[in-house]
Amino acid sequence: MENFIRKRIDIATCWATNRISAMDTLERYEDSYAIAEEFREWILHIGEKNENLKDSVLNFPNELKKLLDPKIND
């Protein structure tokens, strides 16, 4: 389980830092700050609720998946 948690933290770290960078580039500083704060809380508390880890895993948005699937299959 420890390796799984470490992998999820690494993936989340990459996602969050890329998203924060994108928001900063777009000068959406409030969004950038919100992501930083939400990510900080996620990292600080991930080890406390291992049985609820599924709730903390980042998922690809279903709406975006439905939009992209037809384009990828063409």
N, C-alpha and C positions, 0 to 999 in steps of 0.2 A: 504494500500500500504506500510506503514511503516514496518509492520511485514514481508511482503514479501521481502523487501529490507534487513532487518536485517537477515532473514534466508539465503538469497543469499550471504550476506557478511560472515556469519558464515561458510557456505559450502565452499566458496572460500578460506577463511582463512585456513580451514583444508586441502583443496586440495593443496594450495600453500606451506604450511609448510611441508606437507608430500613430495611433489615433490622436494622442496629445500633440504630436508634431504636426499632423495634418490640420488640426484645429488651430494651432498657433499660426501656421502658414496662411490660413484663411482669415486670420485675425478674429477668430471666435474664441476669445480668451475666457469667457464665462463657461463655455462648453469644455474647454481644455481643463480649467480648474475643477469643474464638476467630475470629469473623468478621473483626474488625479486623486481627488478626494474619495471617490467611490472605489477606485482601485486600491488605495491605501487601506481602506477598511477591509476590503476583501482579503488582502494579503495578511493583515494583522490577525484576522479571526479564522482563517482557513483551518488551522490546526485544532481549533476548539470543537468543531462539529464535523468530525470525519464521517459520521453516519449520514449527514446531509450534504456531502460533497457534491452530489448530483445537482443540487440547487445552485452551486457555485460555478459549475462548468459553463464556459462560454459556448453558445450555440449559434450557428449560422441562421440569420433571420429567415423564417419560412417564406415571407413575402418576396424577399430578394431571390431566394432559391427558385420559387415558382416563376419569377420573371426571367431568370437566367437560364433555366433548364431548356426551354425551347430554342433559345439562341445558340446554346452549346451543341444541341443535337442537330442543328441545321447544317 
